[in-house]
Amino acid sequence: MSLPVILRHETEVGIQEARDQFEAVRVGLGNQFLARVREVLARIEKIPELHGKVWEDVSAARLKQFRYVVYFIVLANRVEVLAVLHSARDPSARQSRE
């Protein structure tokens, strides 16, 4: 079941901030991070149920190469991305975004 993936505004801001931080570490690393985010979002769009639930209706998908996790919920007509967070971050942070 393919569904459109929608990113919340604060999620887009968080992704851009992470990208900028990686770019500050090494030129090009920020773009690699964005590419991994896009890969995961495309995979979620194609088969959202592939990823397991981690809390109530919230599912999670890990990024390759980076220690980040995409948290999302599957609704009837779309997938809504709640957050893209570093895996070491407190999981309760994603709960406050719902």
N, C-alpha and C positions, 0 to 999 in steps of 0.2 A: 504494500500500500504506500504509494508516494504522496507526500503532503508537503505543501510549501513551508519553508522554515522562516520564522519571523524572529528577529532579534529585538529585544527591548532596547530603548535608547541608552539606558545605563549600562547595558551589556556591550553595546557598540563602543561606548566611551571607555569601558574597562579593557576591551580588546585593543583599542588604539593606544591606551596608556601602556599596556604590556608590550606592544609592538615598539613603542618609543623607547622603553627601557632596554629591550633587547638590541635595538639599533644603537643605543649609546654604548653598549658593551662591545659590539663589533658591527661594522657596516655590513649590511646584507642579512644579518641575523633576524632583524625585525621582519623583513620580507619572508624569510623562511618560516617564522612563526605564523604569519598571516596565511601562508600557503597550507600549513598543517591545519589551521582553523578551518579554512575553506574545504579541505579534504574531509574533515570530520562532519562538517555541515552538509556536504553533498551525500555522505554515507547515511547520515540521519534522515535526510530528505527522501532517499530511496527506500530505506528499511528502518524506520524509527524503532520498531519493536525488537530490533536486533540487540539493543542495549538494555541492560537490566535496571530495574528500579532500585534506587538507593535510599529513598525516603518517601513514603506515601506514594504519590503519583509522579515523583521526580525521578527521571532516568539520568544516567551519566555515561559519557563517552570520553575516553582518554585521547589526548593528542600524541602522535608519534614524535619522538625526539625531544619533546618539551614536557615538563612535569605539570601540565595543565589539564583540567577536566572541564568539559562542556556539560552543564546541567540544563535539562530541558523537560518540558511536559508535552505529552501528545494530547491534543484536543480533537474534536470531531472533524474540523476542517483545516487544521494547521498544527505545526509543531512550534512551540514558543520557547526560545532559548532564554533561560532565566539568568544565567551567568557563565562566564568562562573564568575559572579561578585556578590559582596554583594549587596543586594537590596537597601541599602542606598546610594550606589555610584551613581554619576551623570550619567544619561542615555546617555549623549553625549559621554561617554567613549567607549561605544560599537560601536557608529557610526564611530569613528576614526579607528576601527579595520577592517572595510570593505574594 
